[in-house]
């Protein structure tokens, strides 16, 4: 398990890619990953970013970190499917635009505007309102209560 005290001292030297930071809302941290909400209200979409420096591929993580990554992605997928009554959960690591390793976990519904195509490049993002972010954060924090190492509360 990662030690946030060591991270705070700079041992892990984790830095979020600027494009990820610009397009998302920080929800908090799991044992391995920083958890972000994609700021596009058309799709319930979380992004998991392992807090490891200079990693761009899953196979660059230690084996225990790889297992932790998939456990965290699976937990997020289960929660998104349940909370949003999703028809399908898309889990993907692309990295063609943002090199930093990150996993997209997207709840898909047959009624969403991109179905059945991928969500990338489909129309314009519709940012959440501040109130919607607070409500969504509360729902997800409760549903993933046993996973949070640290969380951002009401920091909209």
C-alpha positions in Angstrom: 0.0 0.0 0.0 1.3 3.5 -0.8 2.2 5.8 2.1 0.8 9.3 1.6 3.2 10.6 4.2 6.1 9.5 2.0 4.3 11.0 -1.0 3.9 14.3 0.8 7.6 14.4 1.5 8.2 14.0 -2.2 9.4 10.4 -2.2 7.1 9.4 -5.1 7.3 12.8 -6.8 3.8 12.3 -8.4 2.7 15.1 -10.7 -0.6 15.1 -12.5 -0.6 15.8 -16.2 -1.9 19.3 -16.9 -4.5 18.1 -19.4 -5.9 15.6 -17.0 -6.1 18.2 -14.3 -7.8 20.7 -16.6 -10.5 18.4 -17.7 -11.4 16.8 -14.4 -12.5 17.3 -10.8 -10.4 15.8 -8.1 -12.4 13.3 -5.9 -9.6 11.9 -3.8 -7.1 9.1 -3.5 -7.3 5.3 -3.3 -4.4 3.2 -2.1 -2.7 3.5 -5.6 -4.7 5.9 -7.7 -5.8 9.5 -7.7 -9.5 9.5 -8.6 -10.8 12.1 -10.9 -14.3 12.9 -12.3 -14.3 13.8 -16.0 -16.0 17.2 -16.1 -18.5 16.1 -18.7 -22.1 15.6 -17.4 -23.1 13.6 -20.5 -21.3 10.5 -19.1 -20.6 9.2 -15.6 -16.8 9.0 -16.1 -14.1 8.5 -13.6 -10.3 8.4 -14.3 -7.8 6.6 -12.2 -4.3 7.8 -12.2 -1.6 5.7 -10.4 0.4 8.0 -8.2 3.7 6.7 -9.5 6.2 9.0 -11.4 7.0 8.6 -15.1 4.7 5.6 -15.7 2.9 5.4 -19.1 2.1 1.7 -19.3 0.5 -0.8 -17.0 3.4 -3.2 -17.3 5.8 -0.6 -15.9 4.1 -0.9 -12.5 5.3 -3.5 -10.0 3.1 -6.6 -10.1 1.4 -5.7 -6.8 0.6 -2.3 -8.2 -0.9 -3.8 -11.3 -3.1 -6.0 -9.2 -4.1 -2.9 -7.0 -4.8 -0.9 -10.2 -7.3 -3.6 -11.5 -8.9 -4.0 -8.1 -9.5 -0.2 -7.9 -10.8 -0.1 -11.5 -13.1 -3.0 -10.9 -14.5 -1.4 -7.7 -15.2 1.8 -9.6 -16.8 -0.1 -12.5 -19.1 -2.0 -10.1 -20.1 1.2 -8.3 -20.7 3.2 -11.5 -22.8 0.3 -12.9 -24.9 0.2 -9.8 -25.3 3.9 -9.0 -26.1 4.9 -12.6 -27.9 1.7 -13.7 -25.4 1.5 -16.6 -25.9 -0.9 -19.5 -22.2 -1.3 -19.9 -19.0 -0.2 -18.3 -16.1 0.8 -20.5 -12.6 0.5 -19.0 -9.7 1.7 -21.1 -6.1 2.9 -21.0 -5.2 4.7 -24.2 -2.5 7.3 -23.6 -2.2 8.5 -27.1 -2.8 12.2 -26.1 -2.0 12.1 -22.4 1.1 9.9 -21.9 0.7 9.6 -18.1 -0.8 6.2 -17.2 -4.5 6.6 -16.5 -7.6 4.4 -16.7 -10.9 5.6 -18.0 -14.0 4.0 -16.3 -17.1 5.2 -18.1 -20.7 4.2 -17.4 -22.5 3.8 -20.7 -26.2 3.7 -21.3 -27.9 2.8 -24.6 -29.6 6.2 -24.4 -26.4 8.2 -24.2 -25.6 10.3 -27.3 -22.5 8.4 -28.3 -23.9 4.8 -27.9 -22.6 2.4 -29.1 -19.5 4.4 -30.3 -16.7 5.4 -28.0 -17.2 8.6 -26.0 -14.0 10.2 -27.2 -14.4 13.0 -29.7 -18.2 12.9 -29.5 -19.7 16.4 -29.4 -18.7 19.0 -26.8 -18.3 18.3 -23.1 -21.0 19.7 -20.9 -19.4 20.6 -17.6 -21.1 19.8 -14.3 -22.6 22.6 -12.2 -21.0 23.2 -8.8 -24.1 21.7 -7.2 -24.0 18.6 -9.4 -20.4 18.0 -8.5 -21.1 18.2 -4.8 -24.0 15.8 -5.1 -22.1 13.3 -7.3 -19.1 13.5 -5.0 -21.3 12.6 -2.0 -22.9 9.7 -3.9 -19.5 8.3 -5.0 -17.8 8.8 -1.7 -20.5 6.9 0.1 -20.6 4.1 -2.5 -16.8 3.7 -2.4 -16.4 4.4 1.3 -14.1 1.5 2.0 -11.7 2.5 -0.8 -10.8 6.1 0.0 -7.3 6.8 1.5 -8.1 10.5 1.3 -10.9 12.5 -0.3 -11.8 16.0 -1.3 -14.9 17.2 0.4 -16.7 20.3 -0.8 -13.7 21.7 -2.6 -15.5 22.7 -5.8 
